Each structure stands twice: as C-alpha cells, then as structure tokens.
Amino acid sequence: MGWLSGILPEPGDAFGLGLVLVLIGGFLLANSVLLRHPRAMVAEHFGGPRARLSSMRGVIFHRLQVHLGFLFLLIGFALEIYGHYGASGAAPLVHVFPKAWVVAIVVAVVCLELGGWWLSHALFLRYVREHFRANPPALEGDLALARELGDLFGIQSDGNDSVQSYLMRIRRRIGLPETGRAAARPPVDVPTETEEGFV
C-alpha cells in the first residue's frame, strides 16, 4: 500500500469520503429506480398509447445511473474499509471535514452525469438508427412518427418543404432506403400466349 500513499487520502478522511460516495451512489440508484411518474406506470400496465421515442433516452440515462450508483457504492465501501483498518494502531487524530475531496467528488459526479446524459443521447440515436434500418417504417402512413424522428435528429421543416422532401431528408439522415424509388417497380410483361389463354 506504500505506492498508494500519495494517491489515497488519509485513513480518517477516507472513511468520511466513503460515506459521501455511498450517499451519492444510493441517491443515483434511487433516482434511476424509484423516481418514476405513477401516470407512466399506470399507462404501461394498462397498455396505454405508445410513448414518444424521446422517452427511451431517459430509460438509457437511468440505466447509466444504475451503473454509476453501484460504482460509487463499491468505491465508497472500499474507502470505508481502508479508513477503518488503515487507521488501526495509529494515534487518534482530530477529524477535519475534507472539503477539497468532497468538492472534487461533487465536480466529478456532475461531469459524469452530464457525460452520461450525452452518452445516453448518442446511444439512443444509434439504437434508433439500427432499429429502423433493420425494420424500415412506412413514414408516409405515420406522419407523427416522422415528426418525432425529425425532432430527434434535428431535421427542421422549412416553408418550401413538401411532405415527400421532408421524409426523404429523414430517410437520408437515418440511412433508410428511399421507399418511393423502391416501390416504383417496372411493369411485369405478361406473355402474349398467357393473355390469349385467358381470352
């Protein structure tokens, strides 16, 4: 443990920092698991209308919060163990609240939360692209979904946009096939003998 002496805080500080990390980890877990609106739970239970696509971004972000919460809990418990056993045999010291360490932890938590929100948004857009590339939707028949996709990928409709041009820009951004061209199949030539047979 000698090589960690310059990195780890003093055992007395480590125990307090461990408690702070455990509190933060418990809050993140509670925020990701418990803080859910009852209206959403009722709608899910009774099979309510389909939620907006953007709601899935929150689900991904809460999943990242679960990982962060468990990470903070593990680090916090480890610091408490280090603080408890690292201080054994040492002379009792006056405990001073480690303000610098707590500020550093708070800044790290804020940065991780902001980074987690950005990462969840990037992952969400990636998963939406993968899903719709594997299952191309009929956007002409579901303009509400088309508007959601346009909002998600930042595709604004200007005054000169027609519905078809707007849908084509959405398809290009996501990487979907242009169904207008795919649907325009060449006419099937029926042999003359077949036509005569039906006359």
C-alpha positions as CSV (number, residue, x, y, z in Angstrom):
1,M,0.0,0.0,0.0
2,G,3.1,2.3,0.1
3,W,2.8,3.2,-3.5
4,L,-0.8,4.4,-2.9
5,S,0.1,6.7,0.0
6,G,0.4,9.7,-2.4
7,I,-2.9,8.9,-4.1
8,L,-5.3,7.8,-1.4
9,P,-6.5,10.2,1.3
10,E,-5.6,9.8,4.9
11,P,-7.5,6.9,6.6
12,G,-9.5,9.3,8.6
13,D,-10.5,11.2,5.5
14,A,-11.1,8.1,3.5
15,F,-13.8,6.9,5.9
16,G,-15.8,10.1,5.6
17,L,-15.3,10.2,1.8
18,G,-16.5,6.6,1.6
19,L,-19.7,7.7,3.4
20,V,-20.2,10.6,0.9
21,L,-19.8,8.2,-2.0
22,V,-22.2,5.7,-0.5
23,L,-24.8,8.5,-0.1
24,I,-24.3,9.6,-3.8
25,G,-24.5,6.1,-5.0
26,G,-27.7,5.5,-3.1
27,F,-29.2,8.7,-4.5
28,L,-28.3,7.7,-8.1
29,L,-29.8,4.2,-7.6
30,A,-33.0,5.7,-6.1
31,N,-33.2,8.3,-8.8
32,S,-32.9,5.6,-11.6
33,V,-35.3,3.1,-10.0
34,L,-37.8,4.8,-7.8
35,L,-38.4,8.3,-9.2
36,R,-40.8,7.3,-11.9
37,H,-44.1,9.1,-12.5
38,P,-47.2,7.0,-11.5
39,R,-49.0,8.0,-14.6
40,A,-46.3,6.3,-16.7
41,M,-46.6,3.1,-14.6
42,V,-50.4,3.1,-15.0
43,A,-50.2,3.6,-18.7
44,E,-47.7,0.8,-19.1
45,H,-49.8,-1.6,-17.0
46,F,-52.9,-1.0,-19.0
47,G,-51.2,-0.8,-22.4
48,G,-51.7,2.8,-23.0
49,P,-50.8,4.7,-26.2
50,R,-47.2,4.5,-27.4
51,A,-44.9,6.8,-25.6
52,R,-42.7,9.2,-27.6
53,L,-39.4,8.0,-28.8
54,S,-37.6,10.6,-26.7
55,S,-38.8,8.8,-23.5
56,M,-36.4,6.0,-24.3
57,R,-33.5,8.3,-23.9
58,G,-34.4,8.7,-20.3
59,V,-34.5,5.0,-19.8
60,I,-31.0,4.7,-21.2
61,F,-29.8,7.5,-19.0
62,H,-31.3,5.8,-15.9
63,R,-29.5,2.6,-16.8
64,L,-26.3,4.5,-16.9
65,Q,-27.2,6.0,-13.5
66,V,-27.6,2.5,-12.1
67,H,-24.0,1.6,-13.2
68,L,-22.7,4.9,-11.7
69,G,-24.6,4.3,-8.5
70,F,-23.2,0.8,-8.0
71,L,-19.7,2.1,-8.9
72,F,-19.9,4.8,-6.2
73,L,-21.3,2.3,-3.7
74,L,-18.4,-0.1,-4.3
75,I,-15.7,2.7,-4.1
76,G,-17.4,4.2,-1.0
77,F,-17.4,0.9,0.8
78,A,-13.8,0.2,-0.2
79,L,-12.8,3.6,1.2
80,E,-14.6,2.9,4.4
81,I,-12.8,-0.4,4.8
82,Y,-9.5,1.3,4.1
83,G,-10.3,4.1,6.5
84,H,-11.3,1.7,9.2
85,Y,-8.3,-0.7,9.0
86,G,-5.7,1.8,7.8
87,A,-6.2,3.9,10.9
88,S,-5.8,0.9,13.3
89,G,-2.9,1.3,15.7
90,A,-2.4,5.0,14.8
91,A,-2.8,7.7,17.3
92,P,-6.3,9.2,17.4
93,L,-6.4,12.3,15.2
94,V,-8.8,15.2,15.1
95,H,-11.1,14.7,12.2
96,V,-11.4,17.6,9.8
97,F,-14.1,17.6,7.2
98,P,-12.2,17.0,3.8
99,K,-13.7,19.9,1.9
100,A,-11.3,19.7,-1.1
101,W,-12.0,16.0,-1.6
102,V,-15.8,16.5,-1.3
103,V,-15.7,19.3,-3.8
104,A,-13.6,17.2,-6.2
105,I,-16.2,14.3,-5.8
106,V,-19.1,16.7,-6.5
107,V,-17.4,18.1,-9.6
108,A,-16.7,14.5,-10.8
109,V,-20.3,13.5,-10.2
110,V,-21.6,16.5,-12.1
111,C,-19.2,15.8,-15.0
112,L,-20.2,12.1,-15.0
113,E,-23.9,12.9,-15.0
114,L,-23.5,15.4,-17.9
115,G,-21.3,12.9,-19.8
116,G,-23.8,10.2,-19.1
117,W,-26.7,12.3,-20.4
118,W,-24.7,13.0,-23.6
119,L,-23.7,9.3,-23.9
120,S,-27.3,8.2,-23.4
121,H,-28.4,10.6,-26.1
122,A,-25.7,9.3,-28.5
123,L,-26.5,5.7,-27.8
124,F,-30.3,6.4,-28.1
125,L,-29.8,7.8,-31.6
126,R,-27.6,4.9,-32.6
127,Y,-30.1,2.3,-31.4
128,V,-33.0,4.2,-33.2
129,R,-31.0,4.1,-36.4
130,E,-30.2,0.4,-36.1
131,H,-33.8,-0.5,-35.3
132,F,-35.3,1.5,-38.2
133,R,-32.6,0.3,-40.6
134,A,-33.5,-3.3,-39.7
135,N,-37.2,-2.5,-39.8
136,P,-37.8,0.4,-42.2
137,P,-41.0,2.2,-41.3
138,A,-43.7,3.4,-43.7
139,L,-43.3,7.1,-42.8
140,E,-46.0,8.2,-45.3
141,G,-48.6,6.3,-43.3
142,D,-47.3,7.5,-39.9
143,L,-46.5,11.2,-40.1
144,A,-46.5,11.5,-36.3
145,L,-43.5,9.1,-36.2
146,A,-41.9,11.1,-39.0
147,R,-42.2,14.3,-37.0
148,E,-40.7,12.6,-33.9
149,L,-37.7,11.3,-36.0
150,G,-37.3,14.8,-37.4
151,D,-37.2,16.3,-34.0
152,L,-34.8,13.7,-32.7
153,F,-32.3,14.1,-35.5
154,G,-32.6,17.9,-35.7
155,I,-34.3,18.0,-39.1
156,Q,-36.3,21.1,-39.4
157,S,-39.1,21.6,-42.0
158,D,-38.9,24.9,-43.8
159,G,-41.7,26.6,-45.7
160,N,-40.6,25.2,-49.1
161,D,-40.6,21.6,-47.9
162,S,-43.1,19.2,-49.2
163,V,-44.0,16.1,-47.3
164,Q,-42.0,13.9,-49.6
165,S,-38.9,16.0,-49.5
166,Y,-39.1,16.2,-45.7
167,L,-39.5,12.4,-45.4
168,M,-36.6,11.9,-47.9
169,R,-34.3,14.1,-45.7
170,I,-35.3,12.0,-42.7
171,R,-34.5,8.8,-44.5
172,R,-31.1,10.1,-45.7
173,R,-30.2,11.1,-42.1
174,I,-31.1,7.7,-40.7
175,G,-29.9,5.7,-43.6
176,L,-33.2,4.3,-44.7
177,P,-34.0,3.1,-48.2
178,E,-36.0,5.6,-50.3
179,T,-39.2,3.7,-50.5
180,G,-40.5,6.0,-53.2
181,R,-37.9,4.6,-55.6
182,A,-38.1,1.1,-54.2
183,A,-41.9,1.0,-54.7
184,A,-41.6,2.1,-58.3
185,R,-41.1,-1.4,-59.8
186,P,-41.1,-1.8,-63.6
187,P,-44.3,-3.3,-65.0
188,V,-44.4,-7.0,-65.4
189,D,-44.6,-8.1,-69.1
190,V,-47.3,-10.8,-69.5
191,P,-46.5,-13.2,-72.3
192,T,-48.9,-13.0,-75.3
193,E,-49.7,-16.7,-75.0
194,T,-50.9,-16.2,-71.4
195,E,-53.1,-13.3,-72.4
196,E,-54.6,-15.3,-75.3
197,G,-55.3,-18.2,-73.0
198,F,-57.5,-16.0,-70.8
199,V,-59.5,-14.5,-73.7
